[in-house]
Amino acid sequence: MAARIGIDLTGKVAVITGASSGIGAASARLFAEAGARVVVGYNQGADRANAVVESLAGGGHKSIRLPLEDSAEIRKAAAAVREEFGRADILVNSAGFTRMVAHHDLEALTDELIDRVLTANVRGVFATIRAFAPLLRESGDGVIVNISSGAAQSGTGSSMIYAASKAALNTMSLSLARVLGPEIRVIVVAPGMVHTGFVPGRTEEMMAKAAMATPLKRAIEAEDVALAVLSCVTHLTHTTGSIIAVDAGRHL
């Protein structure tokens, strides 16, 4: 693929959280095909992460545990990347958490669930960026891509707190882009409903209905989002602090 589309990331190291499945795994495949060494971050899916590593093009890839709720472990992971790879050029924050909660059911949105979502989708992302920022800054051309959601703009999605967490991520990314430049660019990729198993309880019928409600009337696959992530690194080289929608026009 690197030769086919003229992309060469040889010598680069890409750290991808939530890379054992979905958008993260698709991004790992594209970065590896472009020549980068990939750190496949996971929380509980060690077997899935190792399977992704084995499937990647090229060599020198590794799986590493990056639990979003544990800042100390995230710092240990960053230290391990420095020790083994000596660098990190790209950080993709694809890991996240949600549960389906009807928006009208206020009692079902418990304090515990609110805390879990905000910890994973906001605090955990910040802790990961904080831990890897020194490595990315040393690269001199570091890129952070945060995976958000169109729900941040529309207030829809699997639950109200999920939408709120992604809105917080968007705002935090603007601030980070301001303070981390010029050595590090920060870009948000905001997909619509992606055809993955990320949201427990979301059916094929629900995803098909959502796709038909968009102007383009097509489903968004994990690789569609991964291509946008790759482009943030390889082509949008004068872009930072921007939100890139990959939603088949659902926001219109």
Summary of the structure (lengths in Angstrom):
residues: 252
radius of gyration: 17.1
end to end distance: 32.7
largest distance: 53.5
contacts: 874
relative contact order: 0.14
helix: 48%
strand: 15%
